Amino acid sequence: MGAQNDPGLVPRERVALSGSWRLQAYVFALEPDHVQLEALKSHCGAQRFAFNWGLALVKANLAQREAERSYGIEEVEVVVRDRRPNQL
């Protein structure tokens, strides 16, 4: 069943890529029930938490490097911080 036969699918413009590849996207209308809506909100909250965690880590790394530069530490001697998400 193609997008032409399904009113829930809205085809977008096709874009020709190099070679024999073609990119095509669809927009889907969502009508979640109450349980599904709560799950979507939960996923969005988790995504935001992960983004904020990564942003805080990048800012901390940049601040640490700036501090080390102000102490006169050479670039090859700076601390490399590597924190995984499970080390919160």
N, C-alpha and C positions, 0 to 999 in steps of 0.2 A: 504494500500500500504506500503510495507516494504522497508527497506533501500536497499535490494537487487534489487528492481525494479526501484529505483529512482537514476539517476546518480548524482543528486545534493546533496545527503546524503552520507557521508563517515562514516561508522561505525567504532568505535574505539574498543579497546580491552575490553571485558567484565570482570568485576571483581566480584568475589563471595564474598559476605558479610556474616556475621553470620546469621544463621537461613535461612529463605526462601527469603531473599532480594538479588537482583542482581542490580548492577550499570552498566549502559551502557550509553555512550555519543556519540553524533554525531557532526560532523563539517559541518557547512553550508557555502556555498560560497555566499557572498553577492555581488550583482550588483546594488547598489542604483542609482536612477536617481539624478539629481542636487538638487531637493527639499529635497529628503530623505537624501542625503549626508550632506546638511546644518543642518538638524535636528539632525543627528548623531553627528556632530561636536558640536552642541549646548549642547546636552546631556553630551558629554565628558567634555565640559567646566564646566558645572554645577557640575559634579562629582568631578572634580579637585578642584573647589571652596569649596565644602563641605569637602573634604579631608583636604585641607589647613586650613580651619576654625577649624576643629577638632584637627589637629596637633598643631596649635597655642594655642588652649585652654589647651591641655595637657602640652605643654611647659610652659605656664603661671602658671598653677597649680603647676608644679614641682618647678619652680623658686620661687613662693610664699612660698611653704613649706620649701624650702632651706633657704630662708630669715628668716622665722619664727624660724627655728632651730637655726640660727646664733644669734637670739635675745634671745635665751634661753627659748622659749615658748615650753611647753610640748606637746607631740604628740596629747594628747586628746583635747588640746585647739586650735589646728591649724584651720585656716579658711577653710571651705569647700565651694568652688566656684561652682555654678551650673548655667551656662548660657545656655539657649536654643537657637537654631538657629534663632528664631524670635527676639532675644535681641541683634542683631548685632548692 
